[in-house]
Amino acid sequence: MQVAPQDVSEQIKAVYLAAEDLKVAASILYQAYHDDPLFLDIFQSEKEGYEERLRAAIREELNAFWLAKQPMVGLFDGERLLAVACLIMPNTGIGPNRFWHWRLKMLLTAGFFSTKQLVDKETRVKENIPAKNYHMLSFIGVHPDHQHRGLGHMLMSAVDSLLLEDESSEGVGVFVTLPKCLSFFDDGNYDMVKPLEVGRITGHLMFRERP
């Protein structure tokens, strides 16, 4: 299913992910978040098995989004997936606690500490978002071989289209922990809400109101 008229070029199109795309999407997001300070802290990068815990967490997150029918958008060049954005829609029951089988799988794959830290992070974010009904941008990533081509901005245009299609949404939030990404979201008209400490990391909660 194609998302609105996002044919920014003749080759690259924004399309909802299918089940068979999730493995590649997880790989792209793993590379995008491997060095993110928040994930380094949550999944205890100083201890052996960090990569396995991070991979498992991203895989379970995508599976949870798929089961809950949350929007996951990919940029495709033909059949090749280049970039991914994952959102949580307003009032979908896929909040910090997720559902029981997600928590069980996360406990088994990522461990108790990492699962608790991830839930705590989402709880803090939810408590500080300046809206009641909103989208949350959980993941956004571009394949390393295709960065600096404007694909991130194409993804943001797709996110804007999803936001406009849902009249119940007051806007979209994102928790930014990589300083280099602040200017990207600022360019996308995301306003700074506040700095937010999660574990040992300070990130920035940002929000874009519905136009």
PyRosetta script that sets phi, psi and omega in degrees:
from pyrosetta import init, pose_from_sequence

init()
pose = pose_from_sequence("MQVAPQDVSEQIKAVYLAAEDLKVAASILYQAYHDDPLFLDIFQSEKEGYEERLRAAIREELNAFWLAKQPMVGLFDGERLLAVACLIMPNTGIGPNRFWHWRLKMLLTAGFFSTKQLVDKETRVKENIPAKNYHMLSFIGVHPDHQHRGLGHMLMSAVDSLLLEDESSEGVGVFVTLPKCLSFFDDGNYDMVKPLEVGRITGHLMFRERP")
pose.set_psi(1, 126.4)
pose.set_omega(1, -176.9)
pose.set_phi(2, -88.3)
pose.set_psi(2, 142.8)
pose.set_omega(2, -177.5)
pose.set_phi(3, -93.1)
pose.set_psi(3, 104.0)
pose.set_omega(3, 173.1)
pose.set_phi(4, 50.6)
pose.set_psi(4, -170.6)
pose.set_omega(4, 179.1)
pose.set_phi(5, -88.2)
pose.set_psi(5, 73.9)
pose.set_omega(5, -177.5)
pose.set_phi(6, -100.9)
pose.set_psi(6, 29.0)
pose.set_omega(6, 178.5)
pose.set_phi(7, -78.3)
pose.set_psi(7, 73.3)
pose.set_omega(7, -176.5)
pose.set_phi(8, -66.0)
pose.set_psi(8, -30.7)
pose.set_omega(8, 169.8)
pose.set_phi(9, -130.7)
pose.set_psi(9, 170.1)
pose.set_omega(9, -179.4)
pose.set_phi(10, -68.9)
pose.set_psi(10, -26.0)
pose.set_omega(10, -175.5)
pose.set_phi(11, -91.8)
pose.set_psi(11, -40.3)
pose.set_omega(11, -170.9)
pose.set_phi(12, -96.8)
pose.set_psi(12, 126.1)
pose.set_omega(12, -178.2)
pose.set_phi(13, -128.8)
pose.set_psi(13, 147.2)
pose.set_omega(13, 175.1)
pose.set_phi(14, -94.9)
pose.set_psi(14, 122.0)
pose.set_omega(14, -173.4)
pose.set_phi(15, -138.5)
pose.set_psi(15, 144.8)
pose.set_omega(15, 172.8)
pose.set_phi(16, -61.9)
pose.set_psi(16, 138.5)
pose.set_omega(16, 178.7)
pose.set_phi(17, -69.1)
pose.set_psi(17, 145.4)
pose.set_omega(17, 171.7)
pose.set_phi(18, -101.0)
pose.set_psi(18, 168.0)
pose.set_omega(18, -177.6)
pose.set_phi(19, -55.6)
pose.set_psi(19, -38.3)
pose.set_omega(19, -177.4)
pose.set_phi(20, -72.3)
pose.set_psi(20, -8.8)
pose.set_omega(20, 178.8)
pose.set_phi(21, -89.6)
pose.set_psi(21, -12.3)
pose.set_omega(21, -170.0)
pose.set_phi(22, -64.6)
pose.set_psi(22, -35.2)
pose.set_omega(22, -179.4)
pose.set_phi(23, -63.7)
pose.set_psi(23, -46.4)
pose.set_omega(23, 178.9)
pose.set_phi(24, -67.2)
pose.set_psi(24, -39.6)
pose.set_omega(24, 177.8)
pose.set_phi(25, -59.6)
pose.set_psi(25, -43.0)
pose.set_omega(25, 179.1)
pose.set_phi(26, -62.3)
pose.set_psi(26, -37.8)
pose.set_omega(26, 178.4)
pose.set_phi(27, -65.3)
pose.set_psi(27, -42.9)
pose.set_omega(27, 178.3)
pose.set_phi(28, -62.4)
pose.set_psi(28, -44.6)
pose.set_omega(28, -178.3)
pose.set_phi(29, -69.6)
pose.set_psi(29, -34.6)
pose.set_omega(29, 176.3)
pose.set_phi(30, -59.0)
pose.set_psi(30, -45.5)
pose.set_omega(30, 179.5)
pose.set_phi(31, -67.2)
pose.set_psi(31, -36.1)
pose.set_omega(31, -178.6)
pose.set_phi(32, -68.1)
pose.set_psi(32, -33.9)
pose.set_omega(32, -173.1)
pose.set_phi(33, -108.7)
pose.set_psi(33, 4.8)
pose.set_omega(33, -176.6)
pose.set_phi(34, -57.2)
pose.set_psi(34, -39.2)
pose.set_omega(34, -176.5)
pose.set_phi(35, -107.4)
pose.set_psi(35, 15.9)
pose.set_omega(35, 177.8)
pose.set_phi(36, -70.5)
pose.set_psi(36, 128.1)
pose.set_omega(36, -176.4)
pose.set_phi(37, -55.1)
pose.set_psi(37, -36.7)
pose.set_omega(37, -178.8)
pose.set_phi(38, -65.5)
pose.set_psi(38, -45.0)
pose.set_omega(38, -178.7)
pose.set_phi(39, -72.8)
pose.set_psi(39, -33.0)
pose.set_omega(39, 174.3)
pose.set_phi(40, -60.1)
pose.set_psi(40, -37.9)
pose.set_omega(40, -179.7)
pose.set_phi(41, -76.3)
pose.set_psi(41, -50.5)
pose.set_omega(41, -175.7)
pose.set_phi(42, -60.6)
pose.set_psi(42, -42.9)
pose.set_omega(42, -175.7)
pose.set_phi(43, -99.2)
pose.set_psi(43, 17.5)
pose.set_omega(43, 168.9)
pose.set_phi(44, 52.4)
pose.set_psi(44, 69.0)
pose.set_omega(44, -176.3)
pose.set_phi(45, -63.4)
pose.set_psi(45, -20.6)
pose.set_omega(45, -179.5)
pose.set_phi(46, -74.9)
pose.set_psi(46, -12.0)
pose.set_omega(46, -179.1)
pose.set_phi(47, -104.4)
pose.set_psi(47, 151.9)
pose.set_omega(47, -179.8)
pose.set_phi(48, -59.9)
pose.set_psi(48, 140.3)
pose.set_omega(48, 177.1)
pose.set_phi(49, 94.9)
pose.set_psi(49, 11.9)
pose.set_omega(49, -179.2)
pose.set_phi(50, -56.4)
pose.set_psi(50, -47.8)
pose.set_omega(50, -177.3)
pose.set_phi(51, -60.3)
pose.set_psi(51, -40.5)
pose.set_omega(51, 179.6)
pose.set_phi(52, -66.0)
pose.set_psi(52, -40.6)
pose.set_omega(52, 179.5)
pose.set_phi(53, -66.5)
pose.set_psi(53, -41.2)
pose.set_omega(53, 179.6)
pose.set_phi(54, -65.9)
pose.set_psi(54, -45.4)
pose.set_omega(54, 178.6)
pose.set_phi(55, -58.8)
pose.set_psi(55, -45.3)
pose.set_omega(55, -178.0)
pose.set_phi(56, -63.3)
pose.set_psi(56, -41.2)
pose.set_omega(56, -178.8)
pose.set_phi(57, -64.5)
pose.set_psi(57, -45.1)
pose.set_omega(57, 179.6)
pose.set_phi(58, -64.0)
pose.set_psi(58, -41.7)
pose.set_omega(58, 178.6)
pose.set_phi(59, -60.2)
pose.set_psi(59, -45.2)
pose.set_omega(59, -179.4)
pose.set_phi(60, -69.0)
pose.set_psi(60, -34.7)
pose.set_omega(60, 175.8)
pose.set_phi(61, -62.0)
pose.set_psi(61, -47.3)
pose.set_omega(61, -179.3)
pose.set_phi(62, -64.4)
pose.set_psi(62, -39.0)
pose.set_omega(62, 177.0)
pose.set_phi(63, -63.0)
pose.set_psi(63, -39.9)
pose.set_omega(63, 178.3)
pose.set_phi(64, -64.4)
pose.set_psi(64, -42.5)
pose.set_omega(64, 177.5)
pose.set_phi(65, -61.6)
pose.set_psi(65, -42.2)
pose.set_omega(65, -178.6)
pose.set_phi(66, -63.6)
pose.set_psi(66, -47.5)
pose.set_omega(66, -178.6)
pose.set_phi(67, -63.6)
pose.set_psi(67, -34.1)
pose.set_omega(67, -179.4)
pose.set_phi(68, -88.4)
pose.set_psi(68, 2.5)
pose.set_omega(68, 177.0)
pose.set_phi(69, 58.8)
pose.set_psi(69, 44.2)
pose.set_omega(69, 175.3)
pose.set_phi(70, -88.1)
pose.set_psi(70, 151.0)
pose.set_omega(70, -175.8)
pose.set_phi(71, -71.3)
pose.set_psi(71, 123.0)
pose.set_omega(71, 172.2)
pose.set_phi(72, -123.8)
pose.set_psi(72, 117.3)
pose.set_omega(72, -173.3)
pose.set_phi(73, -110.9)
pose.set_psi(73, 135.7)
pose.set_omega(73, 176.3)
pose.set_phi(74, -122.3)
pose.set_psi(74, 150.1)
pose.set_omega(74, 170.9)
pose.set_phi(75, -98.2)
pose.set_psi(75, 123.4)
pose.set_omega(75, -176.7)
pose.set_phi(76, -115.9)
pose.set_psi(76, 136.2)
pose.set_omega(76, 167.7)
pose.set_phi(77, -107.3)
pose.set_psi(77, 97.3)
pose.set_omega(77, -169.7)
pose.set_phi(78, 66.7)
pose.set_psi(78, -120.5)
pose.set_omega(78, 179.3)
pose.set_phi(79, -94.3)
pose.set_psi(79, -3.9)
pose.set_omega(79, -173.7)
pose.set_phi(80, -91.8)
pose.set_psi(80, 126.4)
pose.set_omega(80, 177.9)
pose.set_phi(81, -83.6)
pose.set_psi(81, 124.9)
pose.set_omega(81, -175.3)
pose.set_phi(82, -109.5)
pose.set_psi(82, -28.2)
pose.set_omega(82, -173.6)
pose.set_phi(83, -157.7)
pose.set_psi(83, 155.4)
pose.set_omega(83, -172.9)
pose.set_phi(84, -141.2)
pose.set_psi(84, 142.9)
pose.set_omega(84, 169.4)
pose.set_phi(85, -135.6)
pose.set_psi(85, 133.7)
pose.set_omega(85, -178.6)
pose.set_phi(86, -122.0)
pose.set_psi(86, 129.4)
pose.set_omega(86, -179.1)
pose.set_phi(87, -123.3)
pose.set_psi(87, 156.7)
pose.set_omega(87, 169.3)
pose.set_phi(88, -109.7)
pose.set_psi(88, 127.2)
pose.set_omega(88, -178.5)
pose.set_phi(89, -80.0)
pose.set_psi(89, 162.4)
pose.set_omega(89, 178.4)
pose.set_phi(90, -63.3)
pose.set_psi(90, 141.7)
pose.set_omega(90, 170.6)
pose.set_phi(91, 51.9)
pose.set_psi(91, 50.3)
pose.set_omega(91, -178.5)
pose.set_phi(92, -109.8)
pose.set_psi(92, -2.3)
pose.set_omega(92, 179.3)
pose.set_phi(93, 73.6)
pose.set_psi(93, 16.8)
pose.set_omega(93, 178.3)
pose.set_phi(94, -110.8)
pose.set_psi(94, 46.2)
pose.set_omega(94, -178.5)
pose.set_phi(95, -78.9)
pose.set_psi(95, -158.5)
pose.set_omega(95, -174.4)
pose.set_phi(96, -54.5)
pose.set_psi(96, -34.9)
pose.set_omega(96, -176.5)
pose.set_phi(97, -85.9)
pose.set_psi(97, -9.2)
pose.set_omega(97, -178.1)
pose.set_phi(98, 50.0)
pose.set_psi(98, -148.7)
pose.set_omega(98, 175.8)
pose.set_phi(99, -117.7)
pose.set_psi(99, 166.5)
pose.set_omega(99, -166.8)
pose.set_phi(100, -59.2)
pose.set_psi(100, -39.0)
pose.set_omega(100, -176.4)
pose.set_phi(101, -71.9)
pose.set_psi(101, -27.7)
pose.set_omega(101, 173.7)
pose.set_phi(102, -64.4)
pose.set_psi(102, -47.2)
pose.set_omega(102, -178.5)
pose.set_phi(103, -63.7)
pose.set_psi(103, -39.0)
pose.set_omega(103, 179.7)
pose.set_phi(104, -63.6)
pose.set_psi(104, -46.8)
pose.set_omega(104, -179.6)
pose.set_phi(105, -64.8)
pose.set_psi(105, -39.1)
pose.set_omega(105, 178.6)
pose.set_phi(106, -64.6)
pose.set_psi(106, -40.9)
pose.set_omega(106, 178.1)
pose.set_phi(107, -61.4)
pose.set_psi(107, -40.4)
pose.set_omega(107, -177.5)
pose.set_phi(108, -73.4)
pose.set_psi(108, -33.2)
pose.set_omega(108, -174.3)
pose.set_phi(109, -97.8)
pose.set_psi(109, -42.9)
pose.set_omega(109, -176.7)
pose.set_phi(110, -99.0)
pose.set_psi(110, -20.8)
pose.set_omega(110, 179.6)
pose.set_phi(111, 99.0)
pose.set_psi(111, 161.2)
pose.set_omega(111, -176.0)
pose.set_phi(112, -63.0)
pose.set_psi(112, -47.9)
pose.set_omega(112, -176.0)
pose.set_phi(113, -60.2)
pose.set_psi(113, -48.3)
pose.set_omega(113, -177.8)
pose.set_phi(114, -64.4)
pose.set_psi(114, -40.6)
pose.set_omega(114, 179.2)
pose.set_phi(115, -64.2)
pose.set_psi(115, -44.0)
pose.set_omega(115, 179.3)
pose.set_phi(116, -63.0)
pose.set_psi(116, -42.3)
pose.set_omega(116, 180.0)
pose.set_phi(117, -64.1)
pose.set_psi(117, -39.5)
pose.set_omega(117, -180.0)
pose.set_phi(118, -65.9)
pose.set_psi(118, -42.9)
pose.set_omega(118, 178.2)
pose.set_phi(119, -65.4)
pose.set_psi(119, -42.5)
pose.set_omega(119, 178.7)
pose.set_phi(120, -61.4)
pose.set_psi(120, -39.8)
pose.set_omega(120, 179.0)
pose.set_phi(121, -60.6)
pose.set_psi(121, -47.3)
pose.set_omega(121, -177.8)
pose.set_phi(122, -68.1)
pose.set_psi(122, -33.3)
pose.set_omega(122, 177.3)
pose.set_phi(123, -64.8)
pose.set_psi(123, -45.3)
pose.set_omega(123, 179.0)
pose.set_phi(124, -61.5)
pose.set_psi(124, -42.5)
pose.set_omega(124, 179.8)
pose.set_phi(125, -62.9)
pose.set_psi(125, -47.1)
pose.set_omega(125, -178.5)
pose.set_phi(126, -60.8)
pose.set_psi(126, -37.2)
pose.set_omega(126, -178.4)
pose.set_phi(127, -67.6)
pose.set_psi(127, -22.0)
pose.set_omega(127, -172.7)
pose.set_phi(128, -113.1)
pose.set_psi(128, -1.2)
pose.set_omega(128, 176.0)
pose.set_phi(129, -68.8)
pose.set_psi(129, 131.9)
pose.set_omega(129, -177.4)
pose.set_phi(130, -83.0)
pose.set_psi(130, 48.3)
pose.set_omega(130, 179.7)
pose.set_phi(131, -162.0)
pose.set_psi(131, 160.3)
pose.set_omega(131, 177.9)
pose.set_phi(132, -97.9)
pose.set_psi(132, -46.0)
pose.set_omega(132, 179.1)
pose.set_phi(133, -113.3)
pose.set_psi(133, 115.0)
pose.set_omega(133, -173.3)
pose.set_phi(134, -156.0)
pose.set_psi(134, 159.2)
pose.set_omega(134, 168.8)
pose.set_phi(135, -86.1)
pose.set_psi(135, 151.9)
pose.set_omega(135, 174.3)
pose.set_phi(136, -125.4)
pose.set_psi(136, 123.5)
pose.set_omega(136, 177.1)
pose.set_phi(137, -83.7)
pose.set_psi(137, 104.6)
pose.set_omega(137, -174.6)
pose.set_phi(138, -85.3)
pose.set_psi(138, -40.3)
pose.set_omega(138, -178.8)
pose.set_phi(139, -139.6)
pose.set_psi(139, 144.7)
pose.set_omega(139, 169.5)
pose.set_phi(140, -151.1)
pose.set_psi(140, 130.4)
pose.set_omega(140, -177.7)
pose.set_phi(141, -157.2)
pose.set_psi(141, 148.1)
pose.set_omega(141, 178.0)
pose.set_phi(142, -120.8)
pose.set_psi(142, 137.2)
pose.set_omega(142, 178.4)
pose.set_phi(143, -55.2)
pose.set_psi(143, 135.6)
pose.set_omega(143, -177.0)
pose.set_phi(144, -54.2)
pose.set_psi(144, -31.9)
pose.set_omega(144, -178.4)
pose.set_phi(145, -75.7)
pose.set_psi(145, -8.4)
pose.set_omega(145, -174.8)
pose.set_phi(146, -127.3)
pose.set_psi(146, 23.3)
pose.set_omega(146, 176.7)
pose.set_phi(147, -79.5)
pose.set_psi(147, 163.6)
pose.set_omega(147, 179.8)
pose.set_phi(148, 64.4)
pose.set_psi(148, 28.4)
pose.set_omega(148, 175.3)
pose.set_phi(149, -116.0)
pose.set_psi(149, 6.6)
pose.set_omega(149, -179.3)
pose.set_phi(150, 84.6)
pose.set_psi(150, 10.5)
pose.set_omega(150, -177.8)
pose.set_phi(151, -67.8)
pose.set_psi(151, -33.3)
pose.set_omega(151, 177.6)
pose.set_phi(152, -59.9)
pose.set_psi(152, -40.9)
pose.set_omega(152, 179.7)
pose.set_phi(153, -70.5)
pose.set_psi(153, -32.5)
pose.set_omega(153, 174.8)
pose.set_phi(154, -64.0)
pose.set_psi(154, -41.4)
pose.set_omega(154, 176.6)
pose.set_phi(155, -61.0)
pose.set_psi(155, -41.4)
pose.set_omega(155, -179.5)
pose.set_phi(156, -64.3)
pose.set_psi(156, -34.4)
pose.set_omega(156, 176.0)
pose.set_phi(157, -65.1)
pose.set_psi(157, -38.1)
pose.set_omega(157, 176.9)
pose.set_phi(158, -65.3)
pose.set_psi(158, -40.5)
pose.set_omega(158, 177.4)
pose.set_phi(159, -61.8)
pose.set_psi(159, -42.6)
pose.set_omega(159, 178.1)
pose.set_phi(160, -60.1)
pose.set_psi(160, -39.3)
pose.set_omega(160, 179.2)
pose.set_phi(161, -63.5)
pose.set_psi(161, -42.5)
pose.set_omega(161, 178.2)
pose.set_phi(162, -63.1)
pose.set_psi(162, -39.8)
pose.set_omega(162, 179.7)
pose.set_phi(163, -62.9)
pose.set_psi(163, -44.1)
pose.set_omega(163, -177.6)
pose.set_phi(164, -68.8)
pose.set_psi(164, -28.3)
pose.set_omega(164, -179.9)
pose.set_phi(165, -73.0)
pose.set_psi(165, -20.6)
pose.set_omega(165, -177.1)
pose.set_phi(166, -106.7)
pose.set_psi(166, 98.6)
pose.set_omega(166, -175.4)
pose.set_phi(167, -68.6)
pose.set_psi(167, -15.2)
pose.set_omega(167, 179.7)
pose.set_phi(168, -79.1)
pose.set_psi(168, -15.1)
pose.set_omega(168, -173.9)
pose.set_phi(169, -85.6)
pose.set_psi(169, 133.1)
pose.set_omega(169, 177.9)
pose.set_phi(170, -87.3)
pose.set_psi(170, -11.5)
pose.set_omega(170, -178.5)
pose.set_phi(171, 159.1)
pose.set_psi(171, -166.2)
pose.set_omega(171, -179.4)
pose.set_phi(172, -136.2)
pose.set_psi(172, 135.5)
pose.set_omega(172, -179.9)
pose.set_phi(173, -110.0)
pose.set_psi(173, 160.7)
pose.set_omega(173, 176.6)
pose.set_phi(174, -153.6)
pose.set_psi(174, 143.1)
pose.set_omega(174, 176.7)
pose.set_phi(175, -107.2)
pose.set_psi(175, 114.6)
pose.set_omega(175, -171.7)
pose.set_phi(176, -105.8)
pose.set_psi(176, 123.6)
pose.set_omega(176, -179.6)
pose.set_phi(177, -118.5)
pose.set_psi(177, -5.6)
pose.set_omega(177, 173.7)
pose.set_phi(178, -101.3)
pose.set_psi(178, 115.7)
pose.set_omega(178, -177.4)
pose.set_phi(179, -53.4)
pose.set_psi(179, -35.2)
pose.set_omega(179, -177.7)
pose.set_phi(180, -66.2)
pose.set_psi(180, -17.0)
pose.set_omega(180, -178.6)
pose.set_phi(181, -88.4)
pose.set_psi(181, -12.5)
pose.set_omega(181, -177.7)
pose.set_phi(182, -60.8)
pose.set_psi(182, -44.1)
pose.set_omega(182, -178.8)
pose.set_phi(183, -66.9)
pose.set_psi(183, -32.2)
pose.set_omega(183, 177.9)
pose.set_phi(184, -61.2)
pose.set_psi(184, -48.4)
pose.set_omega(184, -179.5)
pose.set_phi(185, -73.6)
pose.set_psi(185, -32.1)
pose.set_omega(185, 175.6)
pose.set_phi(186, -61.8)
pose.set_psi(186, -41.5)
pose.set_omega(186, 176.8)
pose.set_phi(187, -63.3)
pose.set_psi(187, -27.6)
pose.set_omega(187, 179.3)
pose.set_phi(188, -87.1)
pose.set_psi(188, 14.4)
pose.set_omega(188, 177.0)
pose.set_phi(189, 69.0)
pose.set_psi(189, 30.8)
pose.set_omega(189, 170.8)
pose.set_phi(190, -88.5)
pose.set_psi(190, 130.2)
pose.set_omega(190, 179.4)
pose.set_phi(191, -94.3)
pose.set_psi(191, 146.3)
pose.set_omega(191, 176.7)
pose.set_phi(192, -72.0)
pose.set_psi(192, 126.9)
pose.set_omega(192, 175.4)
pose.set_phi(193, -90.0)
pose.set_psi(193, -56.5)
pose.set_omega(193, 178.8)
pose.set_phi(194, -176.5)
pose.set_psi(194, 155.9)
pose.set_omega(194, 167.5)
pose.set_phi(195, -68.9)
pose.set_psi(195, 147.8)
pose.set_omega(195, -175.7)
pose.set_phi(196, -140.3)
pose.set_psi(196, 124.7)
pose.set_omega(196, 178.5)
pose.set_phi(197, -89.4)
pose.set_psi(197, 129.1)
pose.set_omega(197, 175.5)
pose.set_phi(198, -130.9)
pose.set_psi(198, 113.3)
pose.set_omega(198, -173.8)
pose.set_phi(199, 62.5)
pose.set_psi(199, -125.5)
pose.set_omega(199, 179.8)
pose.set_phi(200, -98.0)
pose.set_psi(200, 8.8)
pose.set_omega(200, -173.2)
pose.set_phi(201, -114.3)
pose.set_psi(201, 139.6)
pose.set_omega(201, 172.2)
pose.set_phi(202, -107.5)
pose.set_psi(202, 120.0)
pose.set_omega(202, 176.2)
pose.set_phi(203, -115.0)
pose.set_psi(203, -172.8)
pose.set_omega(203, -178.7)
pose.set_phi(204, -127.5)
pose.set_psi(204, 122.6)
pose.set_omega(204, 176.6)
pose.set_phi(205, -86.3)
pose.set_psi(205, 125.8)
pose.set_omega(205, -177.8)
pose.set_phi(206, -126.5)
pose.set_psi(206, 154.4)
pose.set_omega(206, -176.1)
pose.set_phi(207, -146.2)
pose.set_psi(207, 135.2)
pose.set_omega(207, 175.3)
pose.set_phi(208, -112.5)
pose.set_psi(208, 117.3)
pose.set_omega(208, 178.9)
pose.set_phi(209, -71.7)
pose.set_psi(209, 151.8)
pose.set_omega(209, 176.1)
pose.set_phi(210, -60.1)
pose.set_psi(210, 129.7)
pose.set_omega(210, -179.3)
pose.set_phi(211, -58.8)
pose.dump_pdb("model.pdb")
